[in-house]
Amino acid sequence: MAKKSTKLYERTEPDLKEQVEEILPALPLNIYTLSDEQINAELEKGYADMQYGRTKAGNTVFSDIRKTISKNIFG
């Protein structure tokens, strides 16, 4: 069954619009909504990061996440 789509138009406060525009780029990508070209571009960016050493070890990343969560919960 084909998915249906629709367009939505709304009026938004300028300040709210600016806040949303700042937040959206920080959200993770949804691979199911990306085109093949967008997926390839994201993979190329990741590959370039690996080549130039712009990576962190997994255990470091998870440790940083735990610290951030703990700081946000317990202050």
Buried (B, 14 or more C-beta within 10 A) or exposed (E): EEEEEEEEEEEEEEEEEEEEEEEEEEEEEEEEEEEEEEEEEEEEEEEEEEEEEEEEEEEEEEEEEEEEEEEEEEE
